[in-house]
Amino acid sequence: MSQPELESTPMTLSIRFSDASNLPVFHVNALGINSSSDEFFFTLGVVSPPDQTQAAALREAGYVVAQPIFRCAISRDTMEKFLALMAGQYDEQTRGREWLNRSGEEMNNEEVSGNE
């Protein structure tokens, strides 16, 4: 007796992350990106500001060394989603910052007008 073949139909599911509050937050200021034909490799790190004694050596070397703190590989499909999401987030953040700057300038102008 043969069993019927089960066809697998692709299904897209949304993803929800569980609580991430226990994870450390690193403020990175260095980013390295490499790629292959179907993946992108991100290395995130931190560069500490050099002190006065290191300045001459850094100028001569022409680079500073970052301390890597995280590395990951992202598939092309996931990268496409990431870029779309980040573009939207970046635009929204930019609009918010511009609004705050305009509001601050208007408040400063009102203060100057009131002092005259």
C-alpha positions, -999 to +999 in steps of 0.1 A: +000+000+000+015+033-010+012+064+010+000+096-008+028+121-014+025+152+007+031+183-013+049+210+006+036+244-003+058+273+006+044+295+033+055+329+044+053+336+081+059+368+099+085+367+127+081+381+162+111+382+185+108+372+221+120+397+248+155+409+240+160+431+270+185+407+285+209+412+255+237+437+258+235+468+236+268+478+219+272+513+204+293+505+174+312+531+153+330+507+129+314+486+102+330+461+078+310+445+049+321+417+027+300+397+003+299+365-016+276+356-045+246+350-021+255+364+013+267+396+030+290+394+060+288+422+085+314+428+112+305+455+138+331+469+161+343+498+182+371+522+177+382+541+208+394+577+203+432+577+202+451+596+228+478+622+221+506+596+222+490+574+195+482+602+170+516+603+152+517+565+149+481+564+135+489+591+109+519+571+098+500+538+096+470+554+079+444+533+098+431+525+133+422+490+145+386+483+155+377+459+182+352+435+166+322+427+188+297+410+164+298+392+131+269+378+111+261+366+076+228+377+059+213+360+028+205+381-003+167+376+004+170+388+040+193+417+029+166+429+005+141+430+033+166+446+056+174+474+032+137+482+026+130+483+063+161+504+071+153+529+043+119+534+058+132+537+093+160+561+082+135+583+064+111+584+094+140+592+118+151+620+094+117+635+093+115+634+131+149+651+135+140+678+110+107+685+128+126+687+162+152+711+146+125+733+132+106+733+165+138+742+183+146+770+159+111+784+163+114+783+201+147+801+199+133+828+175+104+833+199+128+837+229+148+863+209+117+882+199+105+882+236+138+896+248+138+926+225 
